[in-house]
């Protein structure tokens, strides 16, 4: 044992980083990053098509939903026809 590790052992302090605690932190970090990505996709509108497909399959199981390009074009057309002035 080196002098530093003896001092650390005497104080009850681990001499190095614990691999167990790092292994426990990794899933929490991954979950946090996944949640951040989900929030970012919601913020940018990227998840809108996914929500459309989920709702369409639930409410209209008898036919296929629009493709992503068709849906984005329909959304853009709707936005162009329905301009909001932000009032009322």
JOKAPE-V925898 format. One line per field, one symbol per residue. ss: DSSP state (@ for helix, = for strand, . for the rest). A space follows every 10 residues. Layout:
ss->???
//
This chain:
ss->..@@@@@@@@ @.......@@ @@@@@@@@@@ @@@@@@@@@@ @@@@...@@@ @@@@@@@@@. .......@@@ @@@@@@@@@@ @.......
//
